[in-house]
Amino acid sequence: MNSFAINFLFAALLAIQGGPTERQRVDNTAADRGRLLYTQYCINCHGSTAKGTDNGPDLIRSVVVLRDRLGNGIGPAIRKGAHQSALTDAQVVDLSHFLHQRVEAIVSNRNARGTLNVVTGNADAGRNFFSGAGKCNTCHSPTGDLAGVATRIPVAVNLQQRFLFPSLTRGGPKQVEVTVTPAGGKAISGALVRIDSFNVSLRDASGEYQSFQRTPNLKVEVRDPLAAHHDLLDVYTDADMHNVLAYLVTLK
């Protein structure tokens, strides 16, 4: 094979290789700023180590992140869908440095070197929100059900997830309840099994399963013990969430 053919083949091989060939040099100062942005906007879905959760994919193995250079990949991705489109170009670059820093750390160690510090809020402000605008004290008490909660759930990230996205235990003392009243009939109440636009089903106090077609004359009343938590997701500011967490970690 002559030199021209060799050079042509080499150029063709380079052309079909995906992604950039040089690593992004991480600016640690920018990465520190990016860490704060990640904690504020990304941690709930992508996890404290950026390895993903049930709500968001692993960013360490993400092709977009691995091919990104100074935000040219993650910037367009961030501005799509439910992501934070309000980030400035400079903030996207900072976040890029942080994510590349995480990739480098895990590649060199095979494991995350530690969880992120998500306790960045003000505990006094969190206490005020708990007893004021959040109305958390109408159902919870720092000397009652929440006494020692930071000891029972010592990992701050897990504690944050628990108060932001609580869940009910199947068969536990609290369940979503529903009352169904047919037109001119007797109201029937029980634990909600399923509800959609067409049908509603429940299990009554005796354990009997009952299902009803949702007609215009059928009255349905749902009582969700976690409704206040769901409603707060539309009320919380980022500061509120971090402040409440900072307050909860003091309840040991």
N, C-alpha and C positions, 0 to 999 in steps of 0.2 A: 504494500500500500504506500503510495507516494505521500509526501509531506502535505500537499494540498488536501488530500482525502482525509488524512489524520486530523488536520486542523479543522476541517469541516465537520467531522464526526464529533470532535471534542466540543465545538461550539454548539452543535445540536443537542448534545447531552446536557450541557449547561442550561440550554434554553428550556428543557422540559423539567428541570428540577424545580420543585415548589418552594416558595418562601425565600426570604433573604438569606444570604450566606454569612453575614456577620451579626454577632450578638449585639443587642443594645447595651451600651455601657450605662450601668445604673448610677444615677445621681442619688446618693443616700439622703441628702437634704430634701430633695423633691419626693423621694420615696416616703419619708416621714410625713410629709404633707398628704401624700396619697393614702397613707395608712388611715389618717383621720377621715378622709373622704370615703374610704372603703367601709370603715366602721359605721359611718353615718348612712350610707346609701346602699351598700351591697351585702353586708354581713348576714342579714336575716335570710336571704335566699341562697347565698353561696358559701355560708359557713365561716367560722372563725379562722380557718386555715386556707380558705379559698378552694377547698377540695370538693365543694358542692354539698347540697342537702336534697331532701325530697322536693324542695321548692325551686331549686336552681342547679345548673350543671357545674361540674368540676372546671374551674378556670385554670388550674395548673396544667391540665392536659388539653386545654382548648387550643385548637388550631388557630383561631383568631388571635388569641393572646400570644402564642408562640411565634406567629408571623408578624405580629404588631411591632412597629418601630415608632416610638414617640407618639403613640395615639392614633397612627394612621389606620389601624385595624379596629381597635376597641372603640374609637370615637364614633364611627358610623354605627357600630353595634349598640352602643349605649343609647344612641338617639333614636333607636327603633322601639316600637312596642311600649312595654310598661317601664322601660328604663328611664333614668333621670336625664331628660333632655336639657335640663337647665344648667348642666355643668358647662363651664367655660372651656375654651380650648386649652388654657393653661392648666386647669384642673384635670382635664383628660390626660395631659402629658404627665402630671404628677401621679395620677392613678396608674398610668402605664409603667412608670418607674417602680411603683410599689409592687405591681403584679409580677414584673420581671424579677424584682428582688426576691419574691416568694418562690418563683420558679427556680432561680439560682440556688436558693437555700435548700429546697427540697431535693434538687438534683444532686447537690453536694452531700446531702445527709440522708437521703432516701426517706426521711420523715420530717414532719414539721418541727421546728425548733421550739415551738411554744404557741399557745393560743394568744389571740389578740386581746389587749386590754379594752374591754367594752365599757368599763365603768368610768366614763368620762364626764358624767353629768354632775349636777349640784344636788346633794342630798336634801338640803333645806327646801329648795325649790320643788323637789320631788314630793316631799312631805306636804307642802302646800297644795300641790296639784291633787294628791291622794285625798286630801280632806276637803278640797275646794272644787275646782272646775271639773275634775275627773269623777267626783262623787264616788270614789272607790270605797270610802268608809261607810257607805250605805249597805254594803254587803260584806265587807272585810274589816278586820280589826288587827292592828299591830300587836295587841296583847291577847288576841283570840286565835283565829285560824291561821294568821300569819306570824304568830310568835315563833321565832326560831327558823323561819323559812329559809334564811341564808345559810343555816347550818344543814338543813335537810336537803337543800339544792345548792351545794357549795360552788359549782361552776357557774360563773356569772352569765355566760352565753346561754346555758340551759335555763337559768332563771328568767332571762330576758324572753326566751321563746315561750316559756310557760305563761307569763302574764300577757304577752301579746297574742298568742295563739293557743289558748287553753282548750282542752278537750274533755269530754265526759267519758267515764269508764263504763263500758257495757255492763249492765246489771248493777251498777253502782247506785248509791242513794239518790242521786240527782239524774234525771233524764228529761229529754224534751217531751213535754206533755201536749196533748191535743184534745180538744172537745169538738165533737161533730154533732150537729143538730139538724136532722132532716126536717123538711117543711111539715109543720103540724105534728112532729114526732118528739120523742124524748131524747134529751142530750146524752151522748155517750162519750165518756172520757177514758183516756189511757195513755200509755207510752207510745209516742209516734214511731212507727216503723218505716213508713215511706210517704212522701207527698210530692206530687208534681201537678201539672196543669190539668190532668185528667182524673186522677185518683188520689185518695188518701187512705192509709191503712194504719191501724193501731192495735195494741195488745192491751186489753182491759185488765182490771184488778184481779180477775180470776185467771188471767193468762190466756184467755180466748182471743184469737186473731180475728179482726173484723176489717173489712175493706168497703169503701164507699166510692161511688162515681161522683165526681165533682160537677154537679149540675148547678144552675143559677139559684135554685132554691135550697141548696145545702149550705149551712153556715159552718165555717171552720175557724176555730180559734187555736192558735199555736202559742205555747208558752215555753220559751227557750231560756233556761237559767243562765246561759252565757250571752244572752242578747246584748247586755250592756258592754261586754268586752268587744263584741263584733261592731257595735256602734262607735266605740272609741277609736277604732282604726281609721275612721273618717274625721276624727277630731284631733288626735295626737299630732303635735308638731315633732320634728326630730328631737328638739330640745326636751320636750315633755317626756318622750320615751327614755332618753338617757337620764333625765333627772329622776324619774320614777325608779329606774333600775338602781341608780346610786342610793336612793332611799331604801329600797328593799334589801340591798346587801348589808345595811346596818342592822337589820332585824335578825340578830343571832341569838 
